[in-house]
Amino acid sequence: MAAGKSRFKKLIGQIHLWLGLTSGIIVIIISLTGCLFVFQKEISDITYRKTFYVNPAGSILPFSELQQRAQQAMGAAKPINSVTTYKDPSKAWEFMAYKANDTAITYFGVMEHYQSVFVDPHTGIVTGTRNYKYDFFSIVKYIHWSLLLNTKYGQPVIGYATLIFVIMTITGLILWWPKKWNRANRRKSFRIKWDAKFKRLNYDLHNVPGFYAMLIALVIALTGMVWAFQWFEKAVYAAAAGTTKASERKQVKSDSTATASANPLDIAFTEAVKQLPDCQRIGVSPAYGKEGTIYMFGYRGKETYYDYDQLQFDQYTGKMLLRTNLQEHNGGERLIGMNYDIHVGAIAGLPGKILAFIISLICASLPITGFYIWWGRRHNKPVYKANVNREL
């Protein structure tokens, strides 16, 4: 039996080793960019404070007037196609113009333009602009997302590297698992010997933090795989919803034969504010086509995206046509909707983001410490053994 276990662990060790050597550099890149991106909102709020925040003075101007001023600042060649408004009167509203070119190979070719204009909702004064195409955190995000390649090229690479990381996490747990759970083994498995020589310290820095980070690291990796692989997203949806079928939703259209109101967008937004009194943000998407509807998304969280209700309005009259509440979503839709907030730790607030940062930093260190373990063995250098009954 002991010999069988030894052969099994040797096989697991070879799988762990070669998968690690194959994916190590990409895992480091993914993990470090994840660390950098976690606090992008907090850092941006400080860096662009004069752009993001205003001194509240008076009532809110009509939505259409604010959009018109933002469009003038943006330029006619870049039509605004997304707006974020805030319940907090001290925050400027963001008017975004985005256009992609899916035939390009790199991120910079894909993003034809990706810009925002920020407007004081009380005065209509433009507080600033941001060109997200060249923004530091946007570049970090898209390195993390697709290695600065078009999503259809870069995402599979990121996805398979993440899948390999999941396998390595499981094989790493098998290799870490002590043969005997005595007191000495517990100390060696759960504690780092900080005063040890480099080889022993490096070994501990690979195994001990790796064990403590394992569960959260798996959650982060698996939520990343939801975006990378359609089959995995469907599996997660089916597991949470108990079905592979998407929920049926009522379809509504704008009535192009109706008598148009003077300012349908203002009518729609005013109604949305009444309908969504508990929401911290309202996202607005304009109608497309003759029968398209105006979409408004009410987000209850200041930073999270999963807890929202959706409203649709007639683009000609501003009449509300449909409301879809969060409670109407099935388990699969809710879990997929929470995916981003779980992935970045925002679902647990600042403590969750701090935890995500620490775990990502540990994940970035694992390929490095693992490489040094392999390098020492490859050159026949002595490597610390935890105990006589435990293989490295």
FENMOGI-V382602 format. One record per backbone hydrogen bond with DSSP energy under -0.5 kcal/mol. NH is the residue of the N-H (numbers start at 1). CO is the residue of the C=O. E is the energy in kcal/mol with one decimal. If there is no record, write none. Layout:
NH;CO;E
NH;CO;E
//
This chain:
5;1;-2.2
6;2;-2.1
7;3;-2.4
8;4;-2.3
9;5;-2.8
10;6;-2.1
11;7;-2.2
12;8;-2.6
13;9;-2.7
14;10;-2.1
15;11;-2.3
16;12;-2.8
17;13;-2.5
18;14;-2.5
19;15;-2.1
20;16;-1.7
21;17;-2.4
22;18;-1.7
23;19;-2.1
24;20;-1.8
27;23;-2.5
28;24;-2.3
29;25;-2.2
30;26;-2.9
31;27;-2.6
32;28;-2.7
33;29;-2.3
34;30;-1.8
35;31;-2.1
36;32;-2.2
37;33;-2.1
38;34;-1.5
39;35;-0.6
40;37;-2.0
43;39;-2.5
44;40;-2.7
45;41;-2.5
46;42;-1.1
47;43;-2.8
48;44;-3.1
49;46;-1.0
51;48;-0.9
52;48;-2.6
53;49;-2.3
54;90;-2.6
56;54;-0.7
61;121;-2.9
66;62;-1.9
67;63;-2.6
68;64;-2.1
69;65;-2.1
70;66;-2.2
71;67;-2.7
72;68;-2.1
73;69;-1.7
74;70;-2.2
75;71;-2.9
78;75;-1.6
81;96;-2.3
82;96;-1.3
83;284;-2.1
84;94;-2.6
85;282;-2.5
87;280;-2.7
88;280;-0.5
91;88;-1.7
92;52;-2.9
93;119;-2.6
94;84;-2.2
95;93;-0.5
95;117;-2.8
96;82;-3.4
96;94;-0.6
97;115;-2.8
99;113;-2.6
101;110;-2.7
104;101;-1.6
107;148;-2.5
110;106;-2.3
111;107;-2.3
112;99;-1.5
112;110;-1.2
113;99;-1.7
115;97;-2.2
116;130;-2.5
117;95;-2.6
118;128;-2.8
119;93;-2.4
120;125;-2.9
121;119;-0.6
124;120;-2.9
127;118;-2.3
127;125;-0.5
128;118;-1.1
130;116;-2.3
132;114;-1.6
132;130;-0.9
133;114;-1.0
134;131;-1.1
135;132;-0.7
139;135;-2.3
140;136;-2.4
141;137;-2.5
142;138;-2.3
143;139;-1.7
144;140;-2.3
145;141;-2.1
146;142;-2.3
147;143;-1.9
148;142;-2.3
149;146;-1.5
150;105;-3.6
153;150;-2.1
154;150;-2.9
155;151;-2.2
157;153;-0.6
158;154;-2.2
159;155;-3.3
160;156;-2.7
161;157;-2.0
162;158;-2.2
163;159;-2.3
164;160;-2.5
165;161;-2.0
166;162;-2.1
167;163;-2.0
168;164;-2.7
169;165;-2.2
170;166;-1.8
171;167;-2.7
172;168;-2.7
173;169;-1.7
174;170;-1.7
175;171;-2.3
176;172;-2.3
177;173;-1.8
182;180;-1.1
186;182;-2.2
187;183;-2.1
188;184;-2.0
189;185;-2.0
190;186;-2.0
191;187;-1.2
194;192;-1.4
196;193;-1.7
201;197;-2.8
202;198;-3.4
203;199;-2.1
204;200;-2.5
205;201;-2.6
206;202;-1.2
207;203;-2.0
208;204;-2.5
209;204;-0.6
211;207;-1.9
212;208;-2.1
213;209;-2.3
214;210;-0.7
214;211;-0.9
217;213;-2.9
218;214;-2.3
219;215;-1.9
220;216;-2.5
221;217;-2.5
222;218;-3.0
223;219;-2.3
224;220;-1.6
225;221;-1.8
226;222;-1.1
227;223;-0.7
227;224;-0.7
228;224;-1.4
229;225;-2.4
233;229;-2.1
234;230;-2.4
235;231;-1.7
236;232;-2.6
237;233;-2.6
238;234;-2.7
239;235;-2.3
240;236;-2.0
241;237;-2.9
242;238;-2.2
254;291;-2.3
256;254;-1.0
258;255;-1.5
260;258;-0.5
261;316;-2.9
264;261;-0.5
267;263;-2.0
268;264;-2.6
269;265;-2.5
270;266;-2.5
271;267;-1.9
272;268;-2.4
273;269;-2.4
274;270;-1.5
275;271;-2.6
276;272;-1.7
277;274;-0.6
279;276;-1.4
280;299;-2.0
281;299;-1.7
282;85;-1.8
283;297;-2.9
284;83;-2.9
285;295;-2.8
292;289;-0.5
294;313;-2.5
295;285;-2.2
296;311;-2.4
297;283;-2.7
298;296;-0.5
298;309;-2.7
299;281;-2.4
299;297;-0.7
300;298;-0.5
300;307;-2.5
308;306;-1.3
309;298;-1.6
310;324;-3.0
311;296;-3.0
312;322;-2.4
313;294;-2.2
314;319;-2.8
315;292;-0.6
318;314;-2.3
321;312;-3.1
322;312;-1.4
324;310;-3.1
325;323;-0.5
328;325;-1.5
329;326;-1.8
334;330;-2.3
335;331;-2.4
336;332;-2.5
337;333;-2.2
338;334;-1.4
339;336;-1.1
342;338;-2.4
343;339;-2.6
344;340;-2.2
345;342;-0.8
347;341;-2.0
348;345;-1.6
349;346;-2.1
352;348;-0.9
353;349;-1.8
354;350;-2.5
355;351;-2.3
356;352;-2.4
357;353;-2.2
358;354;-2.4
359;355;-2.7
360;356;-2.3
361;357;-2.1
362;358;-2.2
363;359;-2.6
364;360;-1.9
365;361;-1.3
366;362;-1.4
367;363;-0.7
369;365;-2.6
370;366;-2.6
371;367;-1.8
372;368;-1.8
373;369;-1.7
374;370;-2.2
375;371;-3.0
376;372;-2.0
377;373;-1.7
378;374;-2.7
379;375;-1.5
380;377;-1.9
381;376;-3.3
390;387;-1.7
//
